Amino acid sequence: MNRRLFASSALALPFLPWRARAAESVEIESFDSAGGSLGVSRVEKIVKTDAQWRAQLSALAYDVTRREGTERAFTGPYWDAHEDGLFRCVCCDTALFDSKTKYDSGTGWPSFFAPVSKANVAESADSSYGMRRVAVSCKRCDAHLGHVFADGPKPTGLRYCMNGVALRFVARGQAQGRSG
C-alpha cells in the first residue's frame, strides 16, 4: 500500500460505521434502599439518543436534564418534600442526594448541603445568561441537575439547588426500582 492510500485510509477510520468504540466507564458509589453505601465501582456510562431520552422522560424532564433547562420555582416536585429517603437521577437511577442533607432554602427548588456521594455528581463551569455558576450533573448519564452555590448551611456552606424533575424520590427502605 502506498503512503498516500495508507494516510487517507487512516483518516477515514474514525468515520467508518463499523468501527467499534470503547464504552466509557465511570466510578459511581452505589447505595442500598436504606441509604447505606455499597461501595464504589466502575460502571459503564449511560449514553442514549435524543429519541430514547424523549421516550423515557416527560417533556420538562427532557428539557431540564438533556438541554440544561430549569423548572420554574415552587412548581416542581420535592421543593417542599420532607419524607425520608434517597433522591435518584430520573434518567439512570444513580443515587444523588439523601433527604438527611435536604433543607428549606426558600428558593422554590429542592436544596441539599451535600450530595450522597461526590463520586456520583460532576461539577462544571456555567457562564450562561451572563452569570458565573457551577452546574451539577449526574456523573453516570450526564443529566443536568441544577447548580451549586456557596451560600448554604453548615457543615458544608453549599447549596445544591436542584431541579425536582431531574430527581426521583425513593423512600428509605423501599426497593430502588428501575435501573439505567
C-alpha positions in Angstrom: 0.0 0.0 0.0 1.5 3.4 -0.9 1.8 6.1 1.7 -1.0 8.3 0.2 -3.5 5.5 0.3 -2.4 4.5 3.8 -2.8 8.1 5.1 -6.2 8.5 3.5 -7.5 5.2 4.9 -6.2 6.0 8.4 -8.0 9.4 8.3 -11.2 7.6 7.3 -11.1 5.1 10.2 -12.9 7.3 12.8 -15.8 7.7 10.4 -16.4 4.1 9.4 -19.8 3.0 10.8 -18.5 -0.5 11.8 -15.6 0.9 13.9 -16.1 -0.3 17.4 -15.9 2.4 20.0 -14.8 1.5 23.6 -17.5 2.2 26.1 -16.7 4.9 28.6 -16.9 3.9 32.2 -17.1 6.0 35.4 -16.8 5.3 39.1 -20.1 5.5 41.0 -20.9 4.8 44.6 -24.0 2.6 45.0 -26.4 2.8 47.8 -28.9 0.2 49.2 -32.6 1.1 49.9 -31.7 2.2 53.5 -29.1 4.6 52.2 -26.1 2.6 53.1 -23.1 2.6 50.9 -22.4 -0.5 48.8 -19.1 0.9 47.8 -17.6 2.5 44.7 -17.4 0.5 41.5 -16.6 1.2 37.9 -19.8 1.1 35.7 -20.5 1.8 32.0 -21.6 5.4 31.3 -25.2 5.5 30.1 -25.5 7.1 26.6 -28.8 7.2 24.7 -30.0 9.0 21.7 -32.3 12.0 22.0 -35.2 9.9 20.8 -34.5 7.4 23.6 -34.3 10.1 26.2 -37.5 11.7 24.9 -39.4 8.4 25.1 -38.2 7.9 28.7 -38.7 11.4 30.1 -41.5 13.9 30.4 -41.1 16.9 28.1 -40.0 19.1 31.1 -37.6 16.5 32.5 -36.1 16.1 29.0 -35.6 19.9 28.7 -34.0 20.1 32.1 -31.8 17.0 32.1 -30.8 16.9 28.4 -31.0 20.6 27.4 -29.9 22.2 30.7 -33.3 23.9 31.2 -34.8 24.9 34.6 -38.2 24.3 36.1 -40.0 27.3 37.5 -39.5 27.9 41.2 -42.2 26.4 43.5 -43.7 24.3 40.7 -41.5 21.1 40.6 -41.7 18.1 42.8 -39.8 17.8 46.0 -39.2 21.6 46.7 -41.3 21.1 49.8 -40.9 17.4 50.4 -39.9 16.2 53.8 -40.0 12.4 53.5 -37.0 10.2 54.5 -35.2 8.6 51.6 -32.9 9.0 48.6 -33.2 11.2 45.6 -32.0 9.4 42.5 -31.4 10.5 38.9 -34.6 10.4 36.9 -32.5 9.3 33.8 -30.4 6.5 35.2 -31.4 5.9 38.8 -28.0 6.8 40.3 -28.3 7.8 43.9 -27.6 11.6 44.1 -28.9 13.1 47.4 -30.1 11.9 50.8 -33.1 13.6 52.4 -30.9 13.9 55.5 -29.0 16.7 53.7 -32.1 18.4 52.3 -33.1 21.8 53.8 -35.6 24.6 53.0 -33.6 27.2 51.2 -36.6 29.4 50.4 -35.7 29.3 46.7 -38.6 27.0 45.5 -36.2 24.2 44.4 -35.1 21.2 46.4 -31.9 22.1 48.1 -29.2 20.0 49.7 -26.0 20.9 51.5 -24.2 17.8 50.1 -24.6 15.0 47.5 -24.9 11.5 48.8 -21.5 10.9 47.3 -19.2 13.3 45.4 -18.4 10.3 43.2 -21.9 10.5 41.7 -22.0 14.1 40.6 -19.9 16.2 38.3 -19.5 19.9 38.5 -18.6 22.3 35.7 -18.4 26.0 35.0 -21.6 27.5 33.6 -21.4 31.1 32.2 -24.9 31.1 30.6 -27.2 34.1 31.0 -24.3 36.3 31.8 -23.8 34.6 35.2 -20.9 32.6 36.6 -22.2 29.5 38.2 -21.3 25.9 38.8 -23.5 23.4 37.1 -24.2 20.0 38.6 -24.8 16.8 36.6 -25.1 13.1 37.1 -21.8 11.5 36.5 -23.2 8.3 35.1 -25.5 9.8 32.4 -24.6 13.5 32.2 -28.1 14.6 33.2 -28.2 18.3 34.1 -29.5 18.5 37.7 -29.1 22.2 38.7 -26.4 24.3 40.3 -24.3 24.5 43.4 -23.8 27.8 45.3 -21.6 28.8 48.2 -24.5 30.2 50.4 -25.7 27.0 52.1 -25.8 26.0 55.7 -23.2 24.2 57.8 -21.5 21.9 57.7 -20.5 22.5 54.0 -21.7 26.0 53.4 -23.0 24.7 50.0 -26.5 24.8 48.4 -27.1 22.2 45.8 -30.1 23.8 44.2 -31.6 21.0 42.1 -34.5 20.7 39.6 -37.1 18.4 41.1 -37.9 16.9 37.7 -34.3 15.7 37.4 -34.8 13.6 40.5 -36.8 10.6 41.6 -37.5 10.1 45.3 -37.4 6.6 46.8 -38.5 6.3 50.4 -35.9 4.8 52.7 -36.3 1.0 52.8 -38.2 0.7 49.5 -36.7 -1.0 46.5 -34.9 1.4 44.2 -36.9 0.5 41.1 -35.6 0.5 37.6 -32.0 0.9 36.7 -30.2 2.8 33.9 
